[in-house]
Amino acid sequence: MDQFMKLAIEEAKKGLKEGGIPIGSVLVKDGKVIASGHNKRVQEDNPMVHAEIDCLMKAGRIGSYKGTVLYSTLMPCYLCAGAVVQFGIKKVIAGESKTFEGARKFMEEHGVEVVDLDLDECKSMMDDFITKRPELWREDIGTL
């Protein structure tokens, strides 16, 4: 596992410690971290603050996203995939998609290379969370 996915996992763990959903994200350009973030829907009482959105908000105005790679511990949903497509991010690396299929096909249809690492650590983190907080997970994915 590379250093950037490790950072995304650390972000996910921060979110969990804060009482939120354990999903983390990191934006990288030219081998350097531009920003990182985690899901803060619970902490900020805001349904829009997904991990990828938090990460992009922290990145601020970087001008061009050419050459960036977005890492996420979970396959991005349509909200986050829309941001990826809108800003022209051409590569997304996901920790896993077993827990949530996300919007892989949508991103690929828009020219984004999507890599699913299928990491046990990401899957077990989500499995543990869903077992303990199923109602919060269902709320997060809109199935409550």
C-alpha positions in Angstrom: 0.0 0.0 0.0 1.4 3.4 -0.9 1.9 6.3 1.5 -1.1 8.3 0.1 -3.6 5.6 0.8 -2.1 5.2 4.3 -2.8 8.9 4.8 -6.3 8.5 3.5 -6.8 5.7 6.0 -5.5 7.9 8.8 -8.0 10.6 7.8 -10.8 7.9 8.0 -9.7 7.0 11.5 -9.8 10.7 12.5 -13.4 10.9 11.4 -14.2 7.8 13.3 -12.6 9.2 16.5 -14.7 12.4 16.1 -17.9 10.3 16.0 -18.3 10.4 12.3 -18.1 8.0 9.3 -14.6 6.5 8.7 -13.9 7.6 5.1 -10.8 9.5 4.2 -9.4 11.2 1.1 -6.1 12.7 -0.1 -5.4 14.8 -3.2 -1.9 14.4 -4.7 -0.1 16.2 -7.4 3.4 15.4 -8.6 4.0 13.1 -5.7 3.0 15.7 -3.1 0.0 15.9 -0.9 -2.1 19.0 -1.7 -4.8 18.3 0.9 -6.5 15.7 2.9 -9.9 15.3 4.5 -12.4 13.0 6.0 -16.2 12.6 6.1 -17.6 15.2 8.5 -21.3 14.9 7.8 -22.0 14.0 11.4 -19.5 16.4 13.0 -20.7 19.4 11.0 -24.3 18.4 10.7 -23.9 18.9 6.9 -24.8 16.2 4.4 -22.4 17.6 1.8 -19.2 17.2 3.7 -18.1 13.8 2.3 -14.4 12.9 2.6 -13.6 13.8 -1.0 -15.5 17.1 -0.8 -13.7 18.0 2.5 -10.4 17.3 0.9 -11.2 19.4 -2.2 -12.4 22.2 0.0 -9.1 22.2 1.9 -7.2 22.2 -1.3 -8.7 25.5 -2.1 -8.3 27.2 -5.5 -5.4 25.3 -7.1 -6.2 26.5 -10.6 -5.8 23.3 -12.7 -6.3 19.8 -11.4 -4.3 18.4 -14.3 -2.0 15.7 -13.0 -3.8 15.2 -9.7 -4.8 11.9 -8.2 -7.6 11.6 -5.7 -7.3 8.8 -3.1 -10.3 7.7 -1.1 -10.7 4.8 1.3 -14.1 4.0 -0.2 -15.3 4.2 -3.9 -16.6 7.8 -4.4 -20.4 8.3 -4.6 -22.1 10.3 -7.3 -21.7 13.6 -5.4 -18.0 13.1 -5.1 -17.6 11.6 -8.6 -19.4 14.7 -10.0 -16.7 16.9 -8.4 -14.0 14.6 -9.8 -15.4 15.0 -13.3 -16.2 18.7 -12.9 -12.6 19.6 -11.9 -11.0 17.3 -14.5 -9.3 14.9 -12.0 -8.3 12.0 -14.3 -7.3 9.4 -11.7 -9.1 8.1 -8.6 -7.6 5.4 -6.4 -10.2 3.8 -4.0 -9.4 1.6 -1.0 -12.4 -0.6 -1.7 -15.8 -0.8 -3.3 -17.3 -3.9 -1.6 -19.0 -1.9 1.0 -20.3 0.7 -1.5 -20.2 0.3 -5.2 -20.2 4.1 -5.7 -20.0 5.8 -9.1 -17.1 4.0 -10.7 -18.9 3.5 -14.0 -19.9 7.2 -14.1 -16.3 8.3 -13.6 -14.9 5.9 -16.2 -17.5 7.1 -18.7 -16.1 10.6 -18.2 -12.5 9.6 -18.8 -11.4 9.0 -15.3 -9.1 6.1 -14.6 -10.4 4.3 -11.5 -8.3 1.9 -9.5 -9.9 -0.2 -6.8 -7.2 -1.6 -4.4 -9.7 -3.9 -2.6 -7.9 -3.4 0.7 -8.8 -5.6 3.6 -8.0 -2.7 6.1 -10.6 -0.4 4.4 -13.2 -3.1 4.2 -12.8 -4.2 7.8 -12.9 -0.5 9.0 -16.3 -0.1 7.2 -17.6 -3.5 8.2 -16.9 -2.7 11.9 -18.5 0.8 11.6 -21.6 -0.5 9.9 -22.0 -3.3 12.5 -21.8 -0.6 15.3 -23.7 2.2 13.6 -26.0 0.7 10.9 -28.5 3.6 11.1 -25.8 6.2 10.5 -24.4 4.3 7.5 -27.9 3.9 6.0 -28.4 7.7 6.5 -25.1 8.3 4.8 -25.9 6.3 1.7 -29.6 7.5 1.5 -31.3 4.2 2.5 -32.6 5.1 6.0 
